[in-house]
Structure formats: C-alpha cells, structure tokens
Amino acid sequence: MRKILLFIAAMFLMISCKSQEGISYLEKNFIFTIEFYPSFTEPCRIILQNDSNSKTAIVDLFYNAENLPYLKEKNNLIPQRTDILLIDDWYKKYMGDTVYFKHLETIQISNKEFQNFADSISKADLSKQKSLEKEGILDGITIFFSFKTDTVDNIFSFRCPAPKDTTEFAVIKALFDLLEESYKLETTNNYIENLKGYFDFGLCVKYIADDPFEYRFYSHLSSDEAEEFYTFMDNLPRDKPVIFDFSNFGGMGTMFYDDFEEFIEENPDVYWLVNDWTIKLANEMEVKQDRIFKSGDEILRILRK
C-alpha cells in the first residue's frame, strides 16, 4: 500500500511540474521587447516588463525622418539612434540613422491579466523561441522580439504569422489580449485596432453594447471575411436601434455596400458614427444625413430623448 501511495505522489509531482514547465520562466524578472513593422502605417515598440514590484507595458510609436513632414503633431518626439532597435540590416537601411519616438501609454498590468497571458503562451518558451521566416511576401507585417532575464538574451522574429503557425500565432494573440484588457487611452486603442488588422483574428468588428446595440468596425473588411460578415449582418436586430461605429474604420470594398443598404431598408433606426474619412462611405451607401454623426454622445442623446 505504501508503495502505491508513493507512486501516486510521484506521479502527481511530475504532472504538477510538467504543467508549470511552460510558464515557470515568466515568473522570474524579465524584459520582453516587441517591435511591430506593418506595411502602410507607423511601427511601434512595446516593452513588457515583469519585476518584483509591478508588471507594465510601455507602448511607443516611432517614425523615421521621412515621416516627419507629414506628422500633424511633432511635439514630444524623442530622437534616438536606430541602433537601439531590434531590426536587421535591411530595416536599418530603410529606417535611416535616427528614429523619433512618440510615447502613447504606460500600462499597469494586473496579476490576473498577466496570468492569462502566461497561460495563453504556456506551449511556447520565449527564452528559446526561434524565428519564423517566410519568403515571397511583399506586404504584411514583421515583428522583432527580445526576451531578456538575468541569464537569457533571446532575439527572434516573426514574418506574417498565421493561425496555422500555432505557437507563433498564440504569442501574438496573447499579446493583443493582454493589451486590450489593460490600456486606458483612445489613442492606444485606435493604434492597436489598426495593428490587429494585419493578423487573421477574424472579422474586425467589436461588440460594444446592447442598449442600444452598438458595434465598432476597425481596420478593414476584405473578401476573406465575407462569409463571417454576412452571418454577422443576418443576426443583427431589425426592430431595435443599432449604432455602427466607423470612427476608426479603414475601409471596405463596394461588395459590402449592398448588405448595409439592405439592412438600413429593413431597419431605419440605424446610426453611424464616422470620421472625416468614413463619412464618405456612409454617403456612398446613401445613408440619410440625419443618421450620420461624429459624436457618440450625440447619438445617445437622441436615442434617450
């Protein structure tokens, strides 16, 4: 009987150690630096740090000298040599000698959200992670990483990770989940939404509320999301007010216009929150002018009269 009990105890210990093996390295102090280089928008750097006192994520955008003339706000930009970046020689040649950082937000991460992050990447080991290289892709996104502890200094990169790249995609998804549960500022939200559009997370629509029903479109709609979009539209209520938030929406093909036009014929109580760009989309779909707004508060004020 004693031997059986010892065997059971040993097996329990082995299972317990194995279950913690994938995340034990995250329990130590570390600095995890992530640099996103998307096509058609500015890069960013996120520094995720775990130390004995707190868990934080610093989110910065950065620009090269060629971008500066096009920036509306140039205050508080911090110039730094590109040598501080994780980029390879090709990117250094493109970026030039100096980049200009714009701080977005320093995020305080709760223990719960950090644990969710650790659980999500339990099958990966950032201290040993290898690069994911893909050839023949002209656009998309490249991500460079640095994971450092007192004893580890691992640098790797991903090129356009897709869901089929199971481990790499899990790391990216875990990062976005962590950020989306933690940031506070609208500017950070807008940038993270744009960045998410470079990955196959499905339809770029967020459910916001149901009183009234509100859905936020971000990034863009493409033919790859067509079936998911059609299902989404079919399930919308026809007898209650609906708000479509297009305030951070990048655009869509005209193939989607018919479904929006059909929906507003069936439900005349649809309101559109737009910016200077997406108001053009609403006009092209012949949305009535008294249903187009640039303030969400104004929509709610009208609905709650």
N, C-alpha and C positions, 0 to 999 in steps of 0.2 A: 504493500500500500504506500509506503514511504517513497519507494522508487517512482511510483506512478505520480505522486504529488510533486516530486522534484522535477520529473519530466514535464508536467503541465506548467510548472512555474518557469522552467527554462524556455519552453515554447512561447509562453506569454511575454517573457522578457525579449525574446528575439523578434516577435511580431511588433512589440511596442517600439523597439529600437528601429526596426525597419520602417515603421510608419513615420518616425521623426527624422529619418535619414535625409529625406529630400529637402527639409526646411531648416535643419539644425544650423546650417551656415548663415542663415538670415537672422538668427538670434544674437549673433555677435555684432559688434560695431562695424559698419561698412559705409561706403560711399558708392552709389550706383549712378553713373552719369549716362544720360541718353541724349543723343543728338539726332533730330529728325531733319532730313533734307528732302522735302517734297518738291516735285515739279510745280511750277506756276505759283508758288507762294513762298513766303519767307521761312527760313529754317528756325528751329528753336532748340534750346537746351534745357533739359530737366535734370536737376541734381536731387536724387532721393537719398536721404541720409538717415541712418539709424545710429544713435549713440545712447549713452546711458541716461541722458536727460530727456530726449524727445525724438520724435520722428517727423521729419519735414521734407517738403519737396519745393525746390526753387524753380520757377518757370520763367525763362527769359527768351525773348525773340532776338535774332540778330540779323544784321544786314551787311552786305559788302558796300564798297564805295560807290558802285554804280547805282545802287538803290537809293542813295541819299537824296538826290534831286527830286525824287518822286514822293518822298515822305511829307505828309502834312505836318506832323508833329516831330520836331527834331530835338526837343528839349530832353535832358536827362539821358542822352545816349552816351554810353561809356565805350570808348575805343580800346580795343585790345588786339594784340598780335594774333594772327591765325595759328601760331604755334601752340596756343593753349587748347585748340580744338582737337578732336579725335580723328579728323578726316585724313584720308590718304592723299598721295601726291597729286592725283587728278583733281580732287576737290580743292586742294590748296592753290593750285594754278588758277582755278576758276574763281575762288573767293578773293584772291589777292593777299596782300601782306597784313591788312588790318580789317577787323570786323567791328561793328558798332552794336553794342548790346542795349536792349530795352527791357527792363525788368517788368514782368507782368504781375507776379504774385508769389509770396512765400506761404505755402500751405502747411498748416498744422494737421498732421495725420493722427487719427485716433487709434488706439490699440486694436479696436475691433476691425477697422478698415485695413490696418496693416496685416492683421491675422488673415483676413480674407485674401489679401494679395499673396501672402505666403502660401496659403492653401491652394490658390489657383496655379501657382508655378511649382507645386510640390514635385512634379515629374522632371523639372529642369534643375540644373545646378549652375547658377550664374558664374560660379568660381571656375567652372570647367567648360562652359558653353563654347561651342565652335561657331564660326561664321557660316552664314547661309548665302551662297553666291549663285546668282542667276545671270545668264548671258542673254543678249538679244532683246533686252527691254529698254526702250528709248525713254519712256516717261514712267511715272510712278513715284516711288519713294525709297530712299536708302536710309538706314538707321545705324549709327555707330554707338557702341556701348563700351563703358569701362566699369568694371566691378572691382573695388579695392577694399581689402581689410589689412590688418597688420601683417598678414603673411601671404596675401593673394593680390595679384595685379593682373587681371584678365581683360584683354581687349578683343572685341569681336564685332561683327556687323551682320545685318540682315538686308537683303535686297528684295523688296516687294513680297514679304511673307504672306502666304495664302492659307486658308483653313486646312488644306491638305498637308501643309508643313506644321504638323501638330504641335510640337514643342515650341517652335519659334512663334507661332501664332498665339499660343497660350500666354507667352510672355508679354506680347503686345497687348492682348486683350486685358490681361491683369493690370497692366499699367493704366490703360484708359479707364477701367472700372475704378481703380484707386483714385485717379484724378477727379473723375466725375462725381464721386461721393464726397470730395474734400474741398474743392475750390469754392471761392465765395464771389468772385468778381465776374461781371458780364463780359469784360474783355477777354478774360481767360476762357470762359465758356465758348465764346464765339470762335476763338482760335482752335480750341480742342475739337469743336464740332467740324471745322474745316479740315483738320488733320485726320479725323476719323474717316472722312470720305475717301481716303487713299487705301483703306483696308476693307475687306469683304465682311463687314459686320451685318449685312442685310440692308433692308430698307431704311433710308436716313430720315426717319420720322420718329419723334418722341411724343408719347402721350403725356400731356401736361395736367389736365383736369377734366372733370365730368360735370361741372356746374358753373359755367356752361362747358360743353365738350370743347377741348382745345388740343390741337396737335401742332407741333413745331417741326417744320421741314428744314433740314440743314444740308450742307454740302450740295448734292445734286441728285437728280433722278436720271438713270440710264436704262437702256433696254434690258440690262442684266437683272434689274429689279422689277421688271414689268409685271410678272405674274403676282409677285408679292404686293405690288401697288394695286393691282386690280382687286385682289382679295380685301385689302385694306379699305378701298373705296366702297366695295359692296357691303361692308359691315358697318359703315357709318350710319347714324340715325337720320331719318328723313323727316322727323316730326319734332326735332328739337334744335335750338341754336347750336351752331358749330363755328369755331374760330380756327382758321388756318393761319398759323404764324409763319410768314415768309421773310421775317426780318433778318435772318442770317442764311437765306437760301441762295445757292449759287446758280441754279437754273435747271432747265429740263428741255427735252426735245418736244416738238409740237405734237408728237404721237400721244402725249398725255393730255392734251388740251380737251379732247372730246369727253373724257371721263369727268373732268372738272366741270365742263359746261353742262353735261347731263345731270350731274349731281345738283348744281345750283338751280336747274329747272325743277327737279324733284323736291328740293329743299331751298326755298327762297330766303331762309333765315341763316345765311352763311356770311361770316365776316372775315375780312382779310387784313392781316397786319403786315405791312410792307415796308421796304426801304426805297431809296431812290432808284435802285435797280429793279427790284421785283415788282414795283408798281407797273412797269412795262408789261410784265407777264399777265398781271390782272387785267390790264386794259386790252391786251391781245385776246384774252378769253372773254371779253365783253362783260366783265363784272360791273355791276351798277356802281356808280361813283359814291352813292351813299352807303356802300358796304365796304369801302376801302379806307383804311386808317393807318396812321403812322404812330399811333399811341395805343397800347393795350388797355391803359386805364380808361381811355375814351370809349373803347368798345364796351368795357364792363359797365361804365356809367350808363350807356344807352340801354344795355340789356337789363339793368336793375332798376329802371325807372318804374 
